[in-house]
Amino acid sequence: MKKSLLVYVVDDKEEVLMMVKALLRELGHRPIAFSDPLKALADFLKQAQFNSYPDLVISDYEMPGITGDVLVWGVKEFSNGNVATILMSGLYPPTYTHDGAAFTRSNADAFLSKPFSLGDIEKAIQEIFPELTAVG
């Protein structure tokens, strides 16, 4: 039986949130969407008080308030690295620019370049959670 992940999806663009939520649901996961990265971080910290973490946080890179790399770094810090993270951006792959350093600093587990397909997001999740593809 496949494990269903609780996934926080953070992006300031509503259409991206809707698309990512739909893809995650299609893969059998339980997405919770946030259009404000500061609200996502506040909710994460509130849940952390009860040791109730999402399994995965997928965050856009460029957002108002705080950037995705800062959000992902905070999630990693407050969860002692126990929450998986994916950073996504429609601007450019971070390895080609100075943002490669931001991606590295954030300690994200994977990067998705927008636009991405169901297969792309599934592959990124499987790389982070190889046990999800285990047949048993």
Backbone torsions as a table, in degrees:
resi	resn	phi	psi	omega
1	MET	NA	132.3	179.8
2	LYS	-74.0	141.3	176.6
3	LYS	-82.4	136.9	176.8
4	SER	-94.2	123.9	-178.2
5	LEU	-90.7	143.3	169.5
6	LEU	-88.4	119.4	-171.9
7	VAL	-123.9	124.1	170.1
8	TYR	-86.6	128.0	176.9
9	VAL	-114.8	124.2	-175.4
10	VAL	-124.4	117.4	177.5
11	ASP	-158.7	139.3	-178.1
12	ASP	-79.6	-5.1	179.4
13	LYS	-104.4	118.2	-175.7
14	GLU	-57.3	-39.8	-177.6
15	GLU	-66.4	-33.6	177.2
16	VAL	-69.2	-43.6	177.9
17	LEU	-57.0	-46.7	-178.4
18	MET	-62.1	-42.4	-178.7
19	MET	-65.6	-47.5	-177.7
20	VAL	-65.3	-40.4	176.7
21	LYS	-59.3	-44.1	-179.6
22	ALA	-63.1	-43.3	178.8
23	LEU	-62.7	-44.3	-179.3
24	LEU	-64.2	-41.0	178.0
25	ARG	-62.7	-40.0	179.3
26	GLU	-61.9	-31.4	178.0
27	LEU	-84.7	-0.6	176.7
28	GLY	90.1	14.7	-178.8
29	HIS	-99.0	171.2	-176.9
30	ARG	-115.4	92.9	-178.1
31	PRO	-83.6	144.1	169.7
32	ILE	-122.6	123.0	-173.1
33	ALA	-98.9	141.4	175.3
34	PHE	-131.6	127.3	176.7
35	SER	-93.4	-8.2	180.0
36	ASP	-121.2	115.5	-177.0
37	PRO	-62.0	-31.4	179.1
38	LEU	-69.4	-36.8	175.8
39	LYS	-67.3	-38.3	178.0
40	ALA	-62.0	-45.3	179.6
41	LEU	-65.5	-41.0	178.4
42	ALA	-61.9	-43.8	178.6
43	ASP	-64.4	-41.8	178.7
44	PHE	-58.6	-46.3	-178.7
45	LEU	-67.3	-35.4	177.6
46	LYS	-64.4	-45.9	178.9
47	GLN	-65.9	-33.2	-178.4
48	ALA	-62.2	-30.1	178.2
49	GLN	-58.8	-27.5	-178.6
50	PHE	-104.9	15.5	-176.4
51	ASN	53.1	35.3	-178.6
52	SER	-112.0	91.6	-176.5
53	TYR	-104.0	149.4	168.2
54	PRO	-69.2	161.5	177.5
55	ASP	-77.0	-30.2	-172.3
56	LEU	-149.2	141.8	172.4
57	VAL	-121.2	123.2	176.4
58	ILE	-111.3	119.2	-175.5
59	SER	-128.6	140.7	171.1
60	ASP	-67.1	157.1	179.2
61	TYR	-83.2	-55.0	-173.0
62	GLU	-97.0	109.0	-179.8
63	MET	-143.5	157.1	174.8
64	PRO	-73.1	152.9	-179.8
65	GLY	95.8	-80.6	173.7
66	ILE	-136.8	149.9	178.6
67	THR	-79.9	160.4	-177.4
68	GLY	-60.1	-34.5	-179.8
69	ASP	-65.3	-35.1	178.0
70	VAL	-69.9	-42.2	177.7
71	LEU	-60.3	-48.7	-179.3
72	VAL	-62.5	-41.8	177.8
73	TRP	-60.2	-44.3	179.2
74	GLY	-61.9	-43.2	178.2
75	VAL	-59.5	-46.6	179.5
76	LYS	-61.7	-44.6	-179.2
77	GLU	-61.8	-52.0	-174.1
78	PHE	-71.6	-21.1	180.0
79	SER	-102.3	9.1	-175.5
80	ASN	53.8	35.8	177.8
81	GLY	78.0	9.2	-175.4
82	ASN	-86.0	-4.6	178.6
83	VAL	-111.4	127.7	178.9
84	ALA	-74.5	149.3	-178.3
85	THR	-138.3	145.1	174.1
86	ILE	-128.8	128.4	176.5
87	LEU	-100.4	135.3	178.9
88	MET	-127.4	150.0	179.4
89	SER	-152.6	141.6	175.8
90	GLY	-96.7	-3.1	-175.2
91	LEU	-81.1	-49.5	-175.8
92	TYR	-177.3	153.9	173.8
93	PRO	-64.6	134.3	-174.4
94	PRO	-65.0	-20.3	-178.4
95	THR	-69.5	-18.4	-176.9
96	TYR	-92.0	-3.3	-173.1
97	THR	-137.8	-178.2	175.6
98	HIS	-62.8	-17.6	179.0
99	ASP	-72.2	-9.4	172.5
100	GLY	-57.0	-37.6	178.3
101	ALA	-66.5	-39.8	178.6
102	ALA	-64.1	-41.1	178.6
103	PHE	-63.2	-45.3	179.2
104	THR	-62.2	-45.9	179.5
105	ARG	-61.1	-36.2	-176.4
106	SER	-66.6	-22.9	-179.6
107	ASN	67.8	25.1	178.2
108	ALA	-63.2	149.7	-178.8
109	ASP	-81.5	-24.0	-178.2
110	ALA	-157.4	164.8	177.6
111	PHE	-130.1	135.0	175.0
112	LEU	-117.4	128.5	176.6
113	SER	-92.7	124.2	179.8
114	LYS	-80.8	146.1	-4.4
115	PRO	-78.6	150.6	178.2
116	PHE	-128.0	161.1	-175.8
117	SER	-101.1	174.3	174.5
118	LEU	-56.9	-42.8	179.5
119	GLY	-62.0	-39.0	-180.0
120	ASP	-63.2	-46.7	-177.4
121	ILE	-70.9	-36.1	177.9
122	GLU	-63.5	-42.9	179.6
123	LYS	-63.1	-43.8	179.7
124	ALA	-61.9	-42.8	179.8
125	ILE	-66.6	-40.9	-179.9
126	GLN	-65.6	-33.1	177.8
127	GLU	-67.5	-34.9	-179.2
128	ILE	-81.3	-36.8	-179.0
129	PHE	-120.3	72.4	-176.7
130	PRO	-60.4	-25.0	-178.7
131	GLU	-66.5	-17.6	179.7
132	LEU	-69.9	-25.0	-178.3
133	THR	-95.6	-4.4	-179.4
134	ALA	-65.0	134.1	178.0
135	VAL	-89.2	131.4	-176.9
136	GLY	-158.1	NA	NA
